[in-house]
Amino acid sequence: MELPNKNTLTYAEYLQLGEDVQYEVIDGKIYNMSPSPNVKHQSVLVELSTEFNMYMRNKSCRLLVEIDVCLSGEDDPNKVDEWLRPDIVIVCDKNKIHENRIVGAPDFIVEILSKSTAKIDKLVKFHRYQQAGVKEYWIVDPVHEIIDVYVLENNEYKHVGIFANDEKVKVSLFEDLSIDLKNIFREEF
């Protein structure tokens, strides 16, 4: 799918393009979100989502995958000129959850790297999430089977560590949750 033949795009215009069109707009730049992620990416996404979702049953926070996020908190799609589509978001403020998007910064975001998105996830999105006040950000490298964990402290991300193999990752957002990476980076079939 070709990028729109224009320099700017509002969220309202984007919604008119159809459900099969997937773009992100960050700092005024339009990013095409295709092709679809590979099997390893999908496997990691499903496993992480399962771990978080099982924990969050009967809790006030909500896990969503691959949903548009309007970090600015602007509710009017005609005024929204930036949105992203993280792999996983956790939102603890139900007022931020709208029918087709999140309006405002989620509490927690996971991006799973692919060849075409690694630079954007590590640099562009990192800075936007930090600026917007996302409390915890995980960058998952499915090829090397590692997770970089960042926690927001004094409006800047602190690198908590790099986790791999059979390690457990403490989720700062929830006092009593750790994710066992042997469940995330399972052997492929």
Stockholm file with secondary structure:
# STOCKHOLM 1.0

chainA/1-189         MELPNKNTLTYAEYLQLGEDVQYEVIDGKIYNMSPSPNVKHQSVLVELSTEFNMYMRNKSCRLLVEIDVCLSGEDDPNKVDEWLRPDIVIVCDKNKIHENRIVGAPDFIVEILSKSTAKIDKLVKFHRYQQAGVKEYWIVDPVHEIIDVYVLENNEYKHVGIFANDEKVKVSLFEDLSIDLKNIFREEF
#=GR chainA/1-189 SS CCCCSSSCCCHHHHHTTCTTCCEEEETTEEEECCSCCCHHHHHHHHHHHHHHHHHHTTSSCEEEESCEEETTCCCCTTTCCCBBCCSEEEECCGGGBCSSEEESCCSEEEEECCTTTHHIIIIIHHHHHHHHTCSEEEEEETTTTEEEEEEEETTEEEEEEEEETTCEEECTTSTTCEEEGGGTSCCCC
#=GC SS_cons         CCCCSSSCCCHHHHHTTCTTCCEEEETTEEEECCSCCCHHHHHHHHHHHHHHHHHHTTSSCEEEESCEEETTCCCCTTTCCCBBCCSEEEECCGGGBCSSEEESCCSEEEEECCTTTHHIIIIIHHHHHHHHTCSEEEEEETTTTEEEEEEEETTEEEEEEEEETTCEEECTTSTTCEEEGGGTSCCCC
//
